[in-house]
């Protein structure tokens, strides 16, 4: 998105490097993401918005979609593959090829609204994947769990009023995008956290709010917006999570998935901008998903 932008290519390299250094890479089944199709994107995005993104894509240089979000000549391809990764992962997990999946993708997606890019996000990757599970595979109930430091306002907008989708999230508040606390419903289990909250506060919120709600909803599949920017080393926010907190929440969600969803989980990368902390945290998340 331009030099010095925190949403940079080195984010994926940091994750890959940690997976290799920790020995996890050899235990994983790697797949290259295809591009999401127009039909898959139109389940969650307006056709006019998709047309506008295609037309805005530059052949060189950058185009600003909002003050924080830019496109270069390769962004559209990357965004299509980011959404396509979630679709492929959903197919493979539902088809029994993989127990679960982590999609190491960028740009992130959970701020992308039905008709607008924002917050580094172009297409809402997790929403595309969840909608694919509902519409293509015929699932009746799915849950989207978001532990990014920012509220996933795009995901909430897209699924607002859809009784087939429960969203459970924690986020720093008040903080960008300044949403998630008004108009909450029984299926939008949003738990705002004050600045400087640590893993103890996070775990209490999960145990008191997320887990009972998920147990009552009985999702047939879980989708995770896996943002690692609540880590204490991440300068873009002010929460104080550590790697062990990401391993713990992953294990909790796996228990929910085993109970209600045949173990089916698809996790997609969202934020995380301290490269070392991102790599370590994502590796702990993947290690837990892999049962290693």
C-alpha positions as CSV (number, residue, x, y, z in Angstrom):
1,X,0.0,0.0,0.0
2,X,3.0,2.2,-0.4
3,X,6.4,2.6,1.4
4,X,6.2,2.7,5.2
5,X,2.6,1.5,5.3
6,X,2.2,-1.0,8.2
7,X,0.1,-3.4,5.9
8,X,3.2,-4.5,4.1
9,X,4.4,-7.7,2.3
10,X,6.9,-8.4,5.1
11,X,3.9,-9.4,7.2
12,X,3.5,-12.7,5.4
13,X,7.2,-13.3,5.3
14,X,7.3,-12.9,9.1
15,X,4.7,-15.6,9.5
16,X,6.3,-18.0,7.0
17,X,9.7,-17.5,8.6
18,X,8.3,-18.4,12.0
19,X,6.6,-21.5,10.7
20,X,9.8,-22.6,9.2
21,X,12.0,-21.7,12.2
22,X,9.6,-23.5,14.6
23,X,9.5,-26.6,12.5
24,X,5.8,-26.3,11.9
25,X,6.0,-25.8,8.2
26,X,6.9,-29.4,7.6
27,X,3.7,-30.6,9.3
28,X,1.4,-28.4,7.2
29,X,-0.5,-29.0,4.0
30,X,0.2,-26.0,1.8
31,X,-2.1,-24.7,-0.9
32,X,-2.0,-21.7,-3.3
33,X,-5.1,-19.6,-3.3
34,X,-7.2,-19.3,-6.4
35,X,-9.0,-16.0,-7.2
36,X,-12.5,-15.7,-5.8
37,X,-15.1,-15.6,-8.5
38,X,-17.5,-12.7,-9.1
39,X,-20.4,-14.9,-7.9
40,X,-18.6,-15.7,-4.6
41,X,-17.9,-12.0,-4.0
42,X,-21.4,-10.9,-4.8
43,X,-22.7,-12.9,-1.9
44,X,-21.4,-10.3,0.4
45,X,-20.5,-7.2,-1.8
46,X,-22.6,-5.0,-4.1
47,X,-22.0,-5.5,-7.8
48,X,-21.5,-1.8,-8.2
49,X,-18.8,-1.8,-5.6
50,X,-17.0,-4.7,-7.3
51,X,-17.2,-2.8,-10.6
52,X,-15.7,0.3,-9.0
53,X,-12.8,-1.7,-7.5
54,X,-12.0,-3.2,-10.9
55,X,-12.1,0.2,-12.6
56,X,-10.0,1.8,-9.9
57,X,-7.2,-0.8,-10.1
58,X,-4.2,1.1,-11.5
59,X,-1.7,-0.3,-14.0
60,X,1.1,1.5,-12.2
61,X,1.5,3.6,-9.0
62,X,-1.1,3.8,-6.3
63,X,-4.8,4.7,-6.0
64,X,-6.2,5.7,-2.6
65,X,-9.5,4.0,-1.8
66,X,-9.7,5.8,1.6
67,X,-7.1,7.6,3.7
68,X,-5.7,4.3,5.0
69,X,-6.3,2.0,2.0
70,X,-4.5,2.0,-1.3
71,X,-4.3,-0.2,-4.4
72,X,-1.3,-0.7,-6.6
73,X,-1.0,-2.8,-9.8
74,X,-1.0,-6.0,-7.9
75,X,-3.6,-5.3,-5.2
76,X,-6.7,-6.5,-7.0
77,X,-5.0,-9.9,-7.7
78,X,-3.9,-10.2,-4.1
79,X,-7.4,-9.2,-2.8
80,X,-9.1,-11.7,-5.1
81,X,-6.7,-14.5,-3.9
82,X,-7.2,-13.4,-0.3
83,X,-11.0,-14.0,-0.7
84,X,-10.3,-17.1,-2.8
85,X,-8.2,-18.6,0.0
86,X,-11.1,-18.6,2.3
87,X,-13.3,-20.3,-0.3
88,X,-10.7,-23.0,-1.0
89,X,-10.1,-23.6,2.7
90,X,-13.9,-23.9,3.3
91,X,-14.2,-26.5,0.4
92,X,-11.2,-28.5,1.7
93,X,-12.4,-28.5,5.4
94,X,-16.0,-29.4,4.6
95,X,-14.8,-31.9,2.1
96,X,-12.7,-33.6,4.7
97,X,-9.3,-33.0,3.0
98,X,-8.1,-30.9,6.0
99,X,-9.3,-30.8,9.6
100,X,-9.0,-27.0,9.6
101,X,-7.1,-24.3,7.8
102,X,-5.2,-21.0,8.3
103,X,-5.2,-18.6,5.4
104,X,-2.1,-16.4,5.5
105,X,-3.4,-13.6,3.3
106,X,-3.2,-9.9,2.7
107,X,-4.8,-7.4,2.4
108,X,-7.0,-8.2,5.4
109,X,-10.8,-8.0,5.1
110,X,-12.9,-7.5,8.2
111,X,-13.4,-3.7,7.8
112,X,-14.6,-4.0,4.1
113,X,-18.2,-3.1,4.0
114,X,-20.7,-4.4,1.5
115,X,-20.1,-1.3,-0.7
116,X,-16.9,0.3,0.6
117,X,-13.2,-0.4,1.2
118,X,-11.7,0.8,4.5
119,X,-9.1,0.1,7.1
120,X,-6.6,-1.6,4.8
121,X,-9.4,-3.9,3.5
122,X,-10.7,-4.4,0.0
123,X,-12.9,-7.5,0.1
124,X,-14.2,-9.1,3.3
125,X,-12.4,-12.4,3.1
126,X,-14.0,-14.0,6.2
127,X,-17.5,-13.0,5.0
128,X,-16.9,-14.5,1.6
129,X,-15.8,-17.8,3.2
130,X,-18.7,-17.9,5.6
131,X,-21.2,-17.1,2.9
132,X,-19.7,-19.8,0.7
133,X,-20.3,-22.3,3.5
134,X,-23.9,-21.2,3.8
135,X,-24.9,-20.8,0.2
136,X,-22.7,-23.4,-1.6
137,X,-22.4,-26.1,1.0
138,X,-25.8,-25.6,2.6
139,X,-24.8,-25.1,6.2
140,X,-27.5,-23.8,8.5
141,X,-25.4,-22.0,11.2
142,X,-21.9,-20.6,11.2
143,X,-20.0,-18.5,13.7
144,X,-17.4,-15.8,12.9
145,X,-15.0,-15.2,15.8
146,X,-12.9,-12.0,15.6
147,X,-10.1,-11.3,18.1
148,X,-8.4,-8.5,16.1
149,X,-7.8,-5.4,18.1
150,X,-10.2,-3.5,15.8
151,X,-13.9,-4.2,15.6
152,X,-14.8,-6.1,12.4
153,X,-17.4,-3.6,11.4
154,X,-17.6,-4.8,7.8
155,X,-18.3,-8.4,8.8
156,X,-21.0,-7.2,11.2
157,X,-22.7,-5.0,8.6
158,X,-22.7,-7.8,6.0
159,X,-24.3,-10.4,8.3
160,X,-26.5,-8.0,10.4
161,X,-29.9,-9.6,10.5
162,X,-28.8,-12.9,9.1
163,X,-30.0,-15.5,11.7
164,X,-27.6,-18.1,10.3
165,X,-24.5,-16.2,11.5
166,X,-23.3,-15.5,15.0
167,X,-20.4,-13.1,15.4
168,X,-18.3,-13.1,18.6
169,X,-15.6,-10.4,18.9
170,X,-13.4,-8.5,21.3
171,X,-11.8,-5.2,20.4
172,X,-10.2,-2.2,21.9
173,X,-12.8,0.5,22.6
174,X,-13.0,3.4,22.0
175,X,-10.8,2.9,19.0
176,X,-11.0,2.7,15.2
177,X,-13.4,2.1,13.6
178,X,-15.5,3.3,16.6
179,X,-18.2,0.8,16.2
180,X,-19.4,-2.5,17.7
181,X,-21.1,-1.2,20.9
182,X,-24.4,0.2,19.5
183,X,-27.3,-1.9,18.4
184,X,-25.8,-5.2,19.5
185,X,-28.1,-8.3,19.1
186,X,-28.0,-11.7,20.7
187,X,-26.1,-12.9,17.6
188,X,-23.5,-10.1,17.7
189,X,-21.6,-10.9,20.9
190,X,-19.3,-7.9,20.9
191,X,-17.1,-7.4,24.0
192,X,-15.3,-4.0,24.0
193,X,-12.0,-4.0,26.0
194,X,-10.5,-0.9,27.5
195,X,-7.0,0.2,26.4
196,X,-4.2,-1.8,28.2
197,X,-6.4,-4.8,28.9
198,X,-4.3,-7.9,29.0
199,X,-4.9,-11.6,28.4
200,X,-6.6,-12.1,31.7
201,X,-9.3,-9.7,30.8
202,X,-9.6,-11.2,27.3
203,X,-9.9,-14.8,28.7
204,X,-12.6,-13.7,31.2
205,X,-14.6,-12.1,28.3
206,X,-14.4,-15.3,26.3
207,X,-15.4,-17.5,29.2
208,X,-18.2,-15.3,30.3
209,X,-19.7,-14.3,27.0
210,X,-18.3,-16.0,23.9
211,X,-18.4,-19.6,25.0
212,X,-21.9,-19.7,26.4
213,X,-23.2,-17.9,23.3
214,X,-21.5,-20.3,21.0
215,X,-22.6,-23.3,22.9
216,X,-26.2,-22.1,22.6
217,X,-25.9,-21.3,18.9
218,X,-24.3,-24.6,18.0
219,X,-22.5,-23.5,14.9
220,X,-21.9,-26.1,12.2
221,X,-18.6,-24.4,11.3
222,X,-16.3,-21.7,12.8
223,X,-14.6,-18.9,10.9
224,X,-11.9,-16.9,12.6
225,X,-10.8,-13.3,11.8
226,X,-7.3,-13.9,13.3
227,X,-5.8,-10.5,13.9
228,X,-2.7,-10.4,16.1
229,X,-2.5,-6.6,16.6
230,X,-3.8,-6.9,20.2
231,X,-0.3,-8.1,21.1
232,X,1.5,-5.9,23.6
233,X,4.4,-5.3,21.1
234,X,2.1,-3.9,18.4
235,X,2.4,-0.1,18.2
236,X,-0.9,0.4,16.3
237,X,-3.0,-0.3,19.3
238,X,-3.0,-0.5,23.1
239,X,-4.0,-4.0,24.3
240,X,-1.5,-6.3,26.0
241,X,-2.0,-9.8,24.7
242,X,0.9,-12.3,24.4
243,X,1.4,-15.4,22.3
244,X,0.0,-17.7,24.9
245,X,-3.3,-15.9,24.7
246,X,-3.6,-16.7,21.0
247,X,-2.8,-20.4,21.7
248,X,-5.4,-20.4,24.4
249,X,-8.2,-18.9,22.4
250,X,-7.5,-21.3,19.5
251,X,-7.7,-24.3,21.8
252,X,-11.0,-23.0,23.2
253,X,-12.5,-22.5,19.7
254,X,-11.3,-26.0,18.7
255,X,-13.2,-27.4,21.6
256,X,-16.3,-25.6,20.4
257,X,-15.8,-26.9,16.9
258,X,-15.3,-30.5,18.1
259,X,-18.5,-30.3,20.1
260,X,-20.8,-28.7,17.5
261,X,-19.0,-28.4,14.1
262,X,-17.2,-31.7,13.4
263,X,-14.0,-29.8,14.2
264,X,-14.4,-27.5,11.2
265,X,-12.5,-24.2,11.4
266,X,-11.2,-21.8,8.8
267,X,-9.0,-19.0,10.1
268,X,-8.0,-16.0,8.0
269,X,-5.3,-13.5,8.9
270,X,-6.5,-10.0,9.7
271,X,-4.2,-7.5,11.5
272,X,-0.8,-7.7,13.2
273,X,1.9,-5.1,12.4
274,X,4.8,-5.8,14.7
275,X,6.5,-8.3,12.5
276,X,8.2,-10.3,15.2
277,X,5.1,-10.5,17.4
278,X,2.9,-11.3,14.4
279,X,5.1,-14.2,13.3
280,X,5.3,-15.7,16.8
281,X,1.6,-15.2,17.5
282,X,0.5,-16.7,14.2
283,X,2.8,-19.6,14.7
284,X,1.2,-20.3,18.1
285,X,-2.2,-20.1,16.5
286,X,-1.3,-22.5,13.7
287,X,0.5,-24.9,16.1
288,X,-2.7,-25.1,18.2
289,X,-4.9,-25.6,15.1
290,X,-2.5,-28.4,14.0
291,X,-2.7,-30.1,17.4
292,X,1.1,-30.0,17.8
